[in-house]
């Protein structure tokens, strides 16, 4: 009986510089929204 091995290869995606900047900007906007009022209104 032939045994077949199934290998799951995880391809690690290395983000480009623009992707990193977009992610950083999105994170900063989310933090700004949280700090500037948010649901508490402080």
PDB file of N, CA, C and O in Angstrom:
ATOM      1  N   UNK A   1       0.853  -1.190   0.000  1.00  0.00           N
ATOM      2  CA  UNK A   1       0.000   0.000   0.000  1.00  0.00           C
ATOM      3  C   UNK A   1       0.895   1.248   0.000  1.00  0.00           C
ATOM      4  O   UNK A   1       1.734   1.433   0.881  1.00  0.00           O
ATOM      5  N   UNK A   2       0.693   2.075  -0.992  1.00  0.00           N
ATOM      6  CA  UNK A   2       1.538   3.257  -1.119  1.00  0.00           C
ATOM      7  C   UNK A   2       1.036   4.359  -0.195  1.00  0.00           C
ATOM      8  O   UNK A   2      -0.148   4.695  -0.176  1.00  0.00           O
ATOM      9  N   UNK A   3       1.960   4.902   0.559  1.00  0.00           N
ATOM     10  CA  UNK A   3       1.588   5.971   1.493  1.00  0.00           C
ATOM     11  C   UNK A   3       1.882   7.321   0.853  1.00  0.00           C
ATOM     12  O   UNK A   3       3.000   7.580   0.407  1.00  0.00           O
ATOM     13  N   UNK A   4       0.878   8.165   0.816  1.00  0.00           N
ATOM     14  CA  UNK A   4       1.091   9.494   0.229  1.00  0.00           C
ATOM     15  C   UNK A   4       1.160  10.512   1.357  1.00  0.00           C
ATOM     16  O   UNK A   4       0.267  10.598   2.200  1.00  0.00           O
ATOM     17  N   UNK A   5       2.207  11.253   1.351  1.00  0.00           N
ATOM     18  CA  UNK A   5       2.351  12.287   2.388  1.00  0.00           C
ATOM     19  C   UNK A   5       1.848  13.608   1.840  1.00  0.00           C
ATOM     20  O   UNK A   5       2.247  14.050   0.763  1.00  0.00           O
ATOM     21  N   UNK A   6       0.983  14.213   2.590  1.00  0.00           N
ATOM     22  CA  UNK A   6       0.455  15.512   2.184  1.00  0.00           C
ATOM     23  C   UNK A   6       1.178  16.573   2.986  1.00  0.00           C
ATOM     24  O   UNK A   6       1.072  16.625   4.211  1.00  0.00           O
ATOM     25  N   UNK A   7       1.908  17.410   2.288  1.00  0.00           N
ATOM     26  CA  UNK A   7       2.629  18.479   2.973  1.00  0.00           C
ATOM     27  C   UNK A   7       1.938  19.794   2.718  1.00  0.00           C
ATOM     28  O   UNK A   7       1.662  20.161   1.576  1.00  0.00           O
ATOM     29  N   UNK A   8       1.666  20.489   3.785  1.00  0.00           N
ATOM     30  CA  UNK A   8       1.083  21.813   3.637  1.00  0.00           C
ATOM     31  C   UNK A   8       2.195  22.836   3.744  1.00  0.00           C
ATOM     32  O   UNK A   8       2.820  22.995   4.793  1.00  0.00           O
ATOM     33  N   UNK A   9       2.423  23.509   2.669  1.00  0.00           N
ATOM     34  CA  UNK A   9       3.494  24.500   2.638  1.00  0.00           C
ATOM     35  C   UNK A   9       2.884  25.869   2.874  1.00  0.00           C
ATOM     36  O   UNK A   9       2.036  26.333   2.112  1.00  0.00           O
ATOM     37  N   UNK A  10       3.323  26.491   3.922  1.00  0.00           N
ATOM     38  CA  UNK A  10       2.828  27.832   4.204  1.00  0.00           C
ATOM     39  C   UNK A  10       3.754  28.838   3.527  1.00  0.00           C
ATOM     40  O   UNK A  10       4.938  28.945   3.848  1.00  0.00           O
ATOM     41  N   UNK A  11       3.183  29.556   2.599  1.00  0.00           N
ATOM     42  CA  UNK A  11       3.970  30.570   1.906  1.00  0.00           C
ATOM     43  C   UNK A  11       3.907  31.857   2.716  1.00  0.00           C
ATOM     44  O   UNK A  11       2.842  32.455   2.873  1.00  0.00           O
ATOM     45  N   UNK A  12       5.026  32.264   3.212  1.00  0.00           N
ATOM     46  CA  UNK A  12       5.060  33.485   3.996  1.00  0.00           C
ATOM     47  C   UNK A  12       5.131  34.670   3.055  1.00  0.00           C
ATOM     48  O   UNK A  12       6.036  34.783   2.228  1.00  0.00           O
ATOM     49  N   UNK A  13       4.163  35.541   3.200  1.00  0.00           N
ATOM     50  CA  UNK A  13       4.108  36.716   2.342  1.00  0.00           C
ATOM     51  C   UNK A  13       4.845  37.859   3.003  1.00  0.00           C
ATOM     52  O   UNK A  13       4.496  38.284   4.104  1.00  0.00           O
ATOM     53  N   UNK A  14       5.862  38.354   2.327  1.00  0.00           N
ATOM     54  CA  UNK A  14       6.600  39.488   2.869  1.00  0.00           C
ATOM     55  C   UNK A  14       6.008  40.759   2.298  1.00  0.00           C
ATOM     56  O   UNK A  14       6.065  40.985   1.089  1.00  0.00           O
ATOM     57  N   UNK A  15       5.445  41.583   3.151  1.00  0.00           N
ATOM     58  CA  UNK A  15       4.788  42.797   2.649  1.00  0.00           C
ATOM     59  C   UNK A  15       5.790  43.779   2.063  1.00  0.00           C
ATOM     60  O   UNK A  15       6.927  43.887   2.522  1.00  0.00           O
ATOM     61  N   UNK A  16       5.343  44.482   1.048  1.00  0.00           N
ATOM     62  CA  UNK A  16       6.202  45.492   0.448  1.00  0.00           C
ATOM     63  C   UNK A  16       6.199  46.734   1.328  1.00  0.00           C
ATOM     64  O   UNK A  16       5.439  46.825   2.292  1.00  0.00           O
ATOM     65  N   UNK A  17       7.046  47.676   0.990  1.00  0.00           N
ATOM     66  CA  UNK A  17       7.150  48.885   1.818  1.00  0.00           C
ATOM     67  C   UNK A  17       5.841  49.662   1.814  1.00  0.00           C
ATOM     68  O   UNK A  17       5.426  50.184   2.850  1.00  0.00           O
ATOM     69  N   UNK A  18       5.183  49.745   0.651  1.00  0.00           N
ATOM     70  CA  UNK A  18       3.927  50.491   0.590  1.00  0.00           C
ATOM     71  C   UNK A  18       2.839  49.781   1.391  1.00  0.00           C
ATOM     72  O   UNK A  18       2.001  50.431   2.016  1.00  0.00           O
ATOM     73  N   UNK A  19       2.852  48.456   1.375  1.00  0.00           N
ATOM     74  CA  UNK A  19       1.877  47.712   2.166  1.00  0.00           C
ATOM     75  C   UNK A  19       2.111  47.948   3.655  1.00  0.00           C
ATOM     76  O   UNK A  19       1.165  48.074   4.432  1.00  0.00           O
ATOM     77  N   UNK A  20       3.377  48.005   4.037  1.00  0.00           N
ATOM     78  CA  UNK A  20       3.688  48.273   5.440  1.00  0.00           C
ATOM     79  C   UNK A  20       3.216  49.668   5.837  1.00  0.00           C
ATOM     80  O   UNK A  20       2.687  49.861   6.932  1.00  0.00           O
ATOM     81  N   UNK A  21       3.405  50.632   4.955  1.00  0.00           N
ATOM     82  CA  UNK A  21       2.986  52.000   5.259  1.00  0.00           C
ATOM     83  C   UNK A  21       1.463  52.085   5.335  1.00  0.00           C
ATOM     84  O   UNK A  21       0.919  52.774   6.198  1.00  0.00           O
ATOM     85  N   UNK A  22       0.778  51.385   4.434  1.00  0.00           N
ATOM     86  CA  UNK A  22      -0.679  51.392   4.473  1.00  0.00           C
ATOM     87  C   UNK A  22      -1.189  50.761   5.759  1.00  0.00           C
ATOM     88  O   UNK A  22      -2.141  51.255   6.364  1.00  0.00           O
ATOM     89  N   UNK A  23      -0.563  49.678   6.172  1.00  0.00           N
ATOM     90  CA  UNK A  23      -0.981  49.013   7.402  1.00  0.00           C
ATOM     91  C   UNK A  23      -0.715  49.905   8.605  1.00  0.00           C
ATOM     92  O   UNK A  23      -1.533  49.981   9.521  1.00  0.00           O
ATOM     93  N   UNK A  24       0.427  50.578   8.603  1.00  0.00           N
ATOM     94  CA  UNK A  24       0.762  51.459   9.718  1.00  0.00           C
ATOM     95  C   UNK A  24      -0.210  52.636   9.770  1.00  0.00           C
ATOM     96  O   UNK A  24      -0.632  53.050  10.850  1.00  0.00           O
ATOM     97  N   UNK A  25      -0.563  53.174   8.604  1.00  0.00           N
ATOM     98  CA  UNK A  25      -1.493  54.299   8.572  1.00  0.00           C
ATOM     99  C   UNK A  25      -2.879  53.863   9.045  1.00  0.00           C
ATOM    100  O   UNK A  25      -3.544  54.596   9.777  1.00  0.00           O
ATOM    101  N   UNK A  26      -3.310  52.683   8.631  1.00  0.00           N
ATOM    102  CA  UNK A  26      -4.615  52.193   9.058  1.00  0.00           C
ATOM    103  C   UNK A  26      -4.637  51.958  10.555  1.00  0.00           C
ATOM    104  O   UNK A  26      -5.622  52.273  11.224  1.00  0.00           O
ATOM    105  N   UNK A  27      -3.558  51.406  11.083  1.00  0.00           N
ATOM    106  CA  UNK A  27      -3.479  51.187  12.523  1.00  0.00           C
ATOM    107  C   UNK A  27      -3.510  52.507  13.275  1.00  0.00           C
ATOM    108  O   UNK A  27      -4.175  52.626  14.304  1.00  0.00           O
ATOM    109  N   UNK A  28      -2.792  53.496  12.764  1.00  0.00           N
ATOM    110  CA  UNK A  28      -2.755  54.793  13.418  1.00  0.00           C
ATOM    111  C   UNK A  28      -4.132  55.452  13.406  1.00  0.00           C
ATOM    112  O   UNK A  28      -4.541  56.064  14.392  1.00  0.00           O
ATOM    113  N   UNK A  29      -4.844  55.323  12.287  1.00  0.00           N
ATOM    114  CA  UNK A  29      -6.196  55.885  12.219  1.00  0.00           C
ATOM    115  C   UNK A  29      -7.111  55.211  13.223  1.00  0.00           C
ATOM    116  O   UNK A  29      -7.925  55.871  13.870  1.00  0.00           O
ATOM    117  N   UNK A  30      -6.981  53.895  13.356  1.00  0.00           N
ATOM    118  CA  UNK A  30      -7.819  53.172  14.314  1.00  0.00           C
ATOM    119  C   UNK A  30      -7.512  53.625  15.730  1.00  0.00           C
ATOM    120  O   UNK A  30      -8.422  53.809  16.539  1.00  0.00           O
ATOM    121  N   UNK A  31      -6.221  53.807  16.035  1.00  0.00           N
ATOM    122  CA  UNK A  31      -5.847  54.256  17.372  1.00  0.00           C
ATOM    123  C   UNK A  31      -6.328  55.690  17.608  1.00  0.00           C
ATOM    124  O   UNK A  31      -6.774  56.020  18.706  1.00  0.00           O
ATOM    125  N   UNK A  32      -6.240  56.533  16.591  1.00  0.00           N
ATOM    126  CA  UNK A  32      -6.708  57.913  16.740  1.00  0.00           C
ATOM    127  C   UNK A  32      -8.203  57.943  16.999  1.00  0.00           C
ATOM    128  O   UNK A  32      -8.670  58.708  17.842  1.00  0.00           O
ATOM    129  N   UNK A  33      -8.962  57.115  16.281  1.00  0.00           N
ATOM    130  CA  UNK A  33     -10.396  57.082  16.506  1.00  0.00           C
ATOM    131  C   UNK A  33     -10.700  56.633  17.929  1.00  0.00           C
ATOM    132  O   UNK A  33     -11.602  57.163  18.579  1.00  0.00           O
ATOM    133  N   UNK A  34      -9.936  55.647  18.409  1.00  0.00           N
ATOM    134  CA  UNK A  34     -10.177  55.151  19.763  1.00  0.00           C
ATOM    135  C   UNK A  34      -9.844  56.225  20.785  1.00  0.00           C
ATOM    136  O   UNK A  34     -10.561  56.382  21.773  1.00  0.00           O
ATOM    137  N   UNK A  35      -8.762  56.966  20.560  1.00  0.00           N
ATOM    138  CA  UNK A  35      -8.335  57.962  21.528  1.00  0.00           C
ATOM    139  C   UNK A  35      -9.200  59.212  21.481  1.00  0.00           C
ATOM    140  O   UNK A  35      -9.418  59.854  22.509  1.00  0.00           O
ATOM    141  N   UNK A  36      -9.695  59.564  20.302  1.00  0.00           N
ATOM    142  CA  UNK A  36     -10.476  60.779  20.170  1.00  0.00           C
ATOM    143  C   UNK A  36     -11.960  60.500  20.339  1.00  0.00           C
ATOM    144  O   UNK A  36     -12.719  60.508  19.370  1.00  0.00           O
ATOM    145  N   UNK A  37     -12.360  60.258  21.561  1.00  0.00           N
ATOM    146  CA  UNK A  37     -13.781  60.044  21.821  1.00  0.00           C
ATOM    147  C   UNK A  37     -14.121  58.579  21.907  1.00  0.00           C
ATOM    148  O   UNK A  37     -14.147  57.997  22.992  1.00  0.00           O
ATOM    149  N   UNK A  38     -14.383  57.983  20.762  1.00  0.00           N
ATOM    150  CA  UNK A  38     -14.786  56.585  20.758  1.00  0.00           C
ATOM    151  C   UNK A  38     -16.177  56.445  21.325  1.00  0.00           C
ATOM    152  O   UNK A  38     -16.995  57.355  21.189  1.00  0.00           O
ATOM    153  N   UNK A  39     -16.462  55.318  21.963  1.00  0.00           N
ATOM    154  CA  UNK A  39     -17.800  55.092  22.484  1.00  0.00           C
ATOM    155  C   UNK A  39     -18.003  55.793  23.818  1.00  0.00           C
ATOM    156  O   UNK A  39     -19.140  56.071  24.199  1.00  0.00           O
ATOM    157  N   UNK A  40     -16.923  56.083  24.532  1.00  0.00           N
ATOM    158  CA  UNK A  40     -17.066  56.698  25.856  1.00  0.00           C
ATOM    159  C   UNK A  40     -17.293  58.193  25.744  1.00  0.00           C
ATOM    160  O   UNK A  40     -17.969  58.768  26.597  1.00  0.00           O
ATOM    161  N   UNK A  41     -16.752  58.845  24.722  1.00  0.00           N
ATOM    162  CA  UNK A  41     -16.970  60.259  24.533  1.00  0.00           C
ATOM    163  C   UNK A  41     -16.070  61.132  25.366  1.00  0.00           C
ATOM    164  O   UNK A  41     -16.337  62.325  25.514  1.00  0.00           O
ATOM    165  N   UNK A  42     -15.021  60.580  25.909  1.00  0.00           N
ATOM    166  CA  UNK A  42     -14.112  61.390  26.712  1.00  0.00           C
ATOM    167  C   UNK A  42     -13.158  62.134  25.803  1.00  0.00           C
ATOM    168  O   UNK A  42     -12.304  62.879  26.283  1.00  0.00           O
TER     169      UNK A  42
END
